[in-house]
Amino acid sequence: MPPMQQRLAVLCAVLALGLTACGKQDDATKQGAGGPPPAEVAVVTVTRGDSAVTREFPGQATAFRTAEVRAQVDGILQKRLYTEGGEVRAGQPLFQIDPRTMKANLASARAELARTQASAEIARATVKRYSQLVGDQGVSQQEFDQAQSTLKQAEAQAMAAAAALDRAQIDLEHTAVAAPISGRIGRALVSEGALVGKGEATHLATIEQLDPIYVDFNQSANDLLRLRQQLKSGKLGAADGLPVEIILPDGSVYPHAGKLLFSEQTVDPATGTIVVRAQFPNPDRLLMPGVYVTARAAQGRLSGAVRVPQRAVQSSPQGQFVYVVDKDGKVAMQPVKTAGFSGADWLIGEGLKGGETVVVEGIQKVRPGAPVKPVPFGASQVAPQGGSQPAVASAAVAKK
């Protein structure tokens, strides 16, 4: 190659290398100045402490009281005196049955009582007179005994007439059908003009007291036996006095806590479960009898437990894990083993000792080894993952 061409080739190579170096420097400068910032994630710092071990059970709401309003006398239904579906108070008039027959029966009973009382007065006067004449004055002992017997019969008839009068008075009062309890009343089952009767105990309406309200749920007898053994051995502490929560069909937590009342002493042989009853306030009538809910009840207390919000625990073919943020602000995977629930949080049996910073929200934006910007859980604007429910106890975990 001629010397001139060699010099041109060398010059071109030097220029190309210079341009390449400048391009790389520009790219590096751009990346340093305008690269994506670290992902913002919500975190909690876990600590050890006493936690309630909870379980969830399917349950059903039941009215605190239920009363069937029935006719106690015969007659024609004249009026309905309440608004269907409304609230009624104990003693409030609900229906009016034609009272004319009962008024006539009451008048007849009063007349019969007066007649028997008059007969008793005559018999009493006779006994008094015979008591002075018995013996030598012309009244035999037999006549005196008969007079005494007649008096007793007359007094018994007067007592029977008085009882009949009381029954007639009660029947007249029953023509005004009153509410036996306070609560919400349903639709009227009989319309005006219908013949009702105490013989067939005509069902007129139903009242249900909804505040408070019961929730009945079934617990496995085997689980209950294991729980009692753990309590006896000291692995768990007693959970007496801890409230009960319920989760509504839409997934939201009912705003009022309840309390356990009792559990049945017999096991259902068909299902192997026992019925447990809890009581809840229901001031807004949000719970209705028959609705299915999920009851979350404390089974015991666990000392020195580590708990994290449910959404922080992820699953993979290798098992469960959480993302932890180290002191340099980088994310790492930490395998864990769960040991049950505490409210809406997981109890961690293995993998966390306390003091770790665990990612709760923004998990979909992190990867192991990547830097992140941690912010306290509950104070961030990080969008939660779809389908997750807020962890009720996570804020308390962060503050312990």
C-alpha positions in Angstrom: 0.0 0.0 0.0 1.4 3.4 -0.9 2.5 5.6 2.1 -0.2 8.2 1.4 -3.0 5.6 1.6 -1.5 4.1 4.8 -1.5 7.5 6.5 -5.2 8.1 5.4 -6.2 4.7 6.8 -4.5 5.4 10.2 -6.1 8.8 10.4 -9.6 7.3 9.7 -9.1 4.7 12.4 -8.1 7.3 14.9 -11.1 9.4 14.1 -13.4 6.4 14.4 -12.1 5.4 17.8 -12.5 9.0 19.0 -16.1 9.2 17.8 -16.9 5.9 19.5 -15.4 7.0 22.8 -17.4 10.2 22.7 -20.6 8.3 22.0 -20.0 6.1 25.0 -19.2 9.0 27.2 -22.4 10.8 26.1 -24.4 7.6 26.7 -22.9 7.3 30.2 -23.7 10.9 30.9 -27.3 10.5 29.8 -27.8 7.4 31.9 -26.3 9.1 35.0 -28.5 12.2 34.6 -31.8 10.9 33.2 -32.0 7.2 34.2 -35.1 5.8 36.1 -35.1 6.5 39.8 -35.3 3.6 42.3 -38.8 2.1 42.7 -40.8 3.4 45.7 -42.0 0.6 48.0 -44.0 0.5 51.2 -42.3 -1.3 54.0 -42.7 -2.4 57.7 -40.1 -3.1 60.2 -41.1 -6.3 61.9 -40.6 -6.9 65.6 -41.3 -9.7 68.1 -44.3 -9.5 70.4 -47.4 -11.2 71.8 -49.9 -12.0 69.1 -53.3 -13.6 68.9 -53.5 -16.8 66.8 -56.7 -16.5 64.8 -58.6 -18.8 62.5 -61.5 -18.2 60.1 -64.7 -20.1 60.0 -67.8 -20.0 57.8 -70.7 -18.7 59.8 -74.3 -17.5 59.5 -76.1 -14.6 61.1 -79.1 -15.4 63.4 -81.6 -13.1 64.9 -81.1 -12.3 68.6 -84.8 -13.1 69.2 -87.6 -14.2 66.9 -91.3 -14.1 67.8 -94.2 -15.3 65.7 -97.2 -13.1 66.2 -100.3 -15.4 66.3 -104.0 -14.8 67.0 -105.0 -16.0 70.4 -108.8 -15.5 70.0 -111.3 -16.3 67.2 -112.7 -13.4 65.1 -112.5 -11.3 62.0 -109.3 -9.3 61.5 -110.3 -5.7 61.2 -107.1 -3.6 60.9 -103.4 -3.8 60.5 -101.9 -1.1 62.8 -98.2 -1.2 61.8 -96.0 -0.5 58.8 -94.6 -3.6 57.1 -90.8 -3.9 57.4 -90.6 -1.3 60.1 -89.4 -1.3 63.7 -91.9 -2.0 66.4 -91.6 -1.9 70.2 -92.8 -4.5 72.7 -96.4 -3.9 73.6 -97.2 -1.9 70.4 -100.6 -2.8 68.9 -100.2 -4.6 65.6 -103.6 -6.0 64.6 -107.2 -5.4 65.7 -109.6 -8.4 65.8 -113.4 -7.7 66.0 -113.9 -7.4 69.8 -117.8 -7.5 69.8 -118.0 -11.2 70.6 -115.4 -10.9 73.4 -117.2 -8.0 74.9 -120.5 -10.0 75.0 -118.6 -12.9 76.6 -117.2 -10.6 79.2 -120.7 -9.2 80.0 -122.0 -12.8 80.3 -119.2 -13.7 82.6 -119.9 -10.7 84.9 -123.5 -11.7 85.1 -122.7 -15.3 86.0 -120.2 -14.1 88.7 -123.0 -11.9 90.2 -125.4 -14.8 90.2 -123.0 -17.3 91.9 -122.0 -14.7 94.5 -125.7 -14.1 95.3 -126.2 -17.9 95.8 -123.2 -18.0 98.0 -124.5 -15.2 100.1 -127.9 -17.0 100.6 -126.0 -20.3 101.5 -123.8 -18.4 103.9 -126.8 -16.8 105.7 -128.5 -20.2 105.9 -125.5 -21.8 107.6 -125.3 -18.9 110.0 -128.9 -19.3 111.0 -128.8 -23.1 111.2 -125.8 -22.9 113.5 -127.9 -21.2 116.1 -130.9 -23.6 115.7 -129.2 -26.9 115.5 -130.0 -29.4 118.3 -133.1 -28.8 120.5 -134.5 -25.9 118.4 -135.9 -27.9 115.5 -132.8 -28.1 113.1 -131.2 -31.5 112.8 -127.5 -32.0 112.4 -128.1 -33.5 109.0 -129.8 -30.3 107.8 -127.0 -28.2 109.2 -124.4 -30.4 107.4 -126.3 -30.1 104.1 -126.4 -26.3 104.5 -122.7 -26.2 105.0 -122.2 -28.4 101.9 -124.5 -26.1 99.9 -122.4 -23.1 101.0 -119.1 -24.7 99.8 -120.7 -25.5 96.4 -121.9 -22.0 96.0 -118.5 -20.5 96.9 -116.8 -22.9 94.4 -119.2 -21.8 91.7 -118.5 -18.2 92.5 -114.7 -18.8 92.2 -115.3 -20.6 88.9 -117.3 -17.6 87.7 -114.6 -15.3 88.7 -112.0 -17.3 86.7 -114.3 -17.3 83.7 -114.6 -13.5 84.0 -110.8 -13.2 84.0 -110.6 -15.4 80.9 -113.2 -13.3 79.2 -111.2 -10.1 80.1 -108.0 -11.6 78.7 -109.7 -12.7 75.5 -111.0 -9.2 75.0 -107.5 -7.8 75.5 -106.2 -10.3 73.0 -108.4 -8.8 70.3 -105.8 -6.0 70.2 -102.8 -8.1 69.1 -99.6 -6.5 70.5 -95.9 -7.0 69.7 -94.3 -9.5 72.2 -90.8 -8.2 71.6 -89.1 -5.1 70.1 -87.5 -5.5 66.6 -88.1 -5.4 62.9 -91.4 -6.8 61.7 -92.0 -8.4 58.3 -95.0 -8.4 56.0 -98.5 -9.3 57.3 -99.4 -12.9 56.5 -103.1 -12.3 56.9 -105.2 -9.5 55.4 -108.1 -7.5 56.8 -111.4 -9.4 56.7 -109.8 -12.9 57.2 -111.1 -15.2 59.9 -108.4 -16.0 62.4 -108.6 -18.3 65.4 -106.7 -19.5 68.4 -107.6 -23.1 67.6 -105.4 -23.1 64.5 -103.1 -20.4 66.0 -103.2 -18.2 62.8 -99.7 -16.8 62.1 -100.1 -13.1 61.5 -96.5 -11.8 61.2 -92.9 -12.4 62.5 -90.7 -10.0 64.5 -86.9 -10.4 64.7 -84.7 -8.5 67.1 -81.6 -7.6 65.1 -79.5 -5.6 67.6 -77.6 -7.3 68.9 -77.3 -10.3 66.5 -75.8 -13.7 66.7 -73.3 -15.4 64.4 -73.1 -19.2 64.6 -70.1 -21.0 63.1 -68.8 -24.5 63.1 -65.4 -25.6 64.5 -63.8 -28.9 63.9 -63.8 -31.0 67.0 -60.3 -32.3 66.1 -59.0 -28.7 65.8 -60.6 -27.9 69.1 -58.9 -30.9 70.8 -55.5 -29.8 69.4 -56.0 -26.3 70.6 -56.8 -27.5 74.1 -53.7 -29.6 74.1 -51.6 -26.6 73.1 -53.1 -24.5 75.8 -52.5 -27.2 78.3 -48.9 -27.6 77.3 -48.2 -23.9 77.4 -47.4 -23.5 73.7 -50.3 -21.1 73.5 -51.7 -18.7 76.0 -55.4 -18.3 76.7 -57.3 -16.0 74.4 -60.1 -15.1 76.8 -61.6 -11.7 76.2 -60.2 -11.2 72.7 -62.8 -9.9 70.3 -64.2 -11.7 67.3 -64.3 -10.2 63.8 -66.5 -11.1 60.8 -65.8 -10.6 57.1 -68.9 -9.7 55.1 -69.7 -11.4 51.7 -68.2 -8.5 49.8 -64.8 -9.1 51.5 -65.0 -6.0 53.8 -64.5 -6.3 57.6 -67.6 -5.7 59.7 -67.0 -2.4 61.6 -68.1 -3.8 65.0 -66.2 -6.4 67.0 -68.1 -9.2 68.8 -67.6 -11.6 71.7 -67.8 -15.3 72.0 -70.7 -16.5 74.1 -70.5 -20.3 74.2 -69.8 -23.5 72.3 -72.0 -26.5 72.2 -71.0 -29.5 74.3 -72.0 -32.1 71.7 -70.2 -32.9 68.4 -72.4 -33.3 65.4 -71.6 -36.9 64.3 -72.4 -36.1 60.6 -69.9 -33.3 60.3 -67.5 -33.8 63.2 -68.0 -30.1 64.3 -69.4 -28.2 67.2 -71.4 -25.0 67.0 -69.9 -21.8 68.4 -71.9 -18.7 68.9 -70.7 -15.1 69.0 -72.7 -11.9 69.6 -72.2 -8.6 67.6 -73.7 -5.1 67.8 -75.9 -4.3 64.8 -77.0 -0.7 65.2 -77.2 0.0 61.5 -79.0 -3.4 60.7 -76.1 -4.2 58.3 -76.3 -7.9 59.3 -79.4 -9.7 58.4 -80.5 -13.1 59.6 -79.5 -15.9 57.2 -76.5 -14.0 55.6 -73.3 -16.1 55.4 -70.2 -14.5 56.7 -66.7 -15.5 57.7 -65.9 -15.4 61.4 -62.3 -14.6 62.5 -61.8 -15.8 66.1 -58.8 -15.8 68.3 -57.7 -19.3 69.3 -54.8 -18.4 71.7 -51.9 -16.0 72.4 -48.4 -16.7 71.0 -45.5 -15.1 72.8 -42.5 -13.7 70.9 -44.2 -14.0 67.5 -43.2 -12.2 64.3 -46.0 -11.1 62.1 -46.2 -9.4 58.7 -49.1 -8.3 56.5 -50.5 -11.1 54.3 -49.6 -9.3 51.1 -45.9 -9.3 52.0 -45.6 -13.1 51.9 -45.1 -14.4 48.3 -45.1 -18.0 47.1 -42.9 -19.8 44.6 -42.3 -23.5 43.6 -39.5 -23.4 46.2 -41.8 -22.2 49.0 -42.8 -18.9 50.7 -40.6 -15.8 50.8 -40.6 -12.1 51.5 -38.6 -9.2 50.1 -36.4 -7.5 52.6 -34.5 -4.2 52.1 -30.9 -4.1 53.4 -29.1 -1.1 54.8 -27.9 -0.2 51.3 -31.5 0.1 50.1 -31.3 -3.1 47.9 -33.9 -5.8 47.8 -33.2 -9.5 48.6 -35.4 -12.6 48.8 -35.8 -14.1 52.2 -37.4 -17.6 52.5 -39.9 -17.9 55.4 -42.3 -20.4 56.9 -45.7 -19.3 58.1 -47.2 -20.5 61.4 -50.8 -19.4 61.1 -52.7 -16.1 61.1 -53.1 -13.2 63.5 -56.0 -11.2 62.2 -55.1 -10.2 58.7 -51.4 -10.9 59.2 -49.2 -13.9 58.8 -47.4 -15.3 61.8 -43.8 -16.2 60.7 -42.4 -19.3 62.2 -39.0 -19.3 60.5 -37.0 -16.9 58.4 -37.4 -13.6 60.2 -35.9 -12.8 63.6 -37.2 -9.2 64.0 -35.8 -6.0 62.9 -35.9 -6.7 59.2 -37.5 -4.2 56.8 -40.0 -6.1 54.7 -41.7 -4.9 51.5 -45.5 -4.8 51.7 -46.6 -2.8 48.6 -44.9 -2.3 45.3 -43.7 -5.9 45.2 -44.4 -6.2 41.5 -41.8 -3.4 40.8 -38.9 -4.9 42.6 -36.3 -7.6 41.7 -33.5 -9.1 43.8 -30.4 -6.8 44.0 -32.2 -3.7 42.7 -32.2 -0.5 44.7 -35.5 0.8 46.0 -36.9 3.8 47.9 -38.6 2.5 51.1 -41.4 4.5 52.7 -43.5 3.5 55.8 -46.4 1.3 55.0 -49.7 3.2 55.3 -48.1 6.6 54.6 -47.2 5.9 51.0 -49.1 6.4 47.7 -47.9 3.0 46.4 -50.8 1.3 44.6 -51.7 -2.0 46.2 -51.6 -5.2 44.3 -55.0 -6.3 42.9 -57.1 -8.5 45.0 -55.3 -7.8 48.3 -57.1 -6.7 51.4 -55.6 -4.2 53.8 -53.8 -5.8 56.7 -55.6 -4.7 59.9 -52.8 -5.3 62.3 -49.8 -4.3 60.1 -49.7 -0.7 61.5 -49.5 -2.1 65.0 -46.7 -4.3 63.9 -44.7 -1.4 62.6 -45.1 0.5 65.8 -44.3 -2.3 68.3 
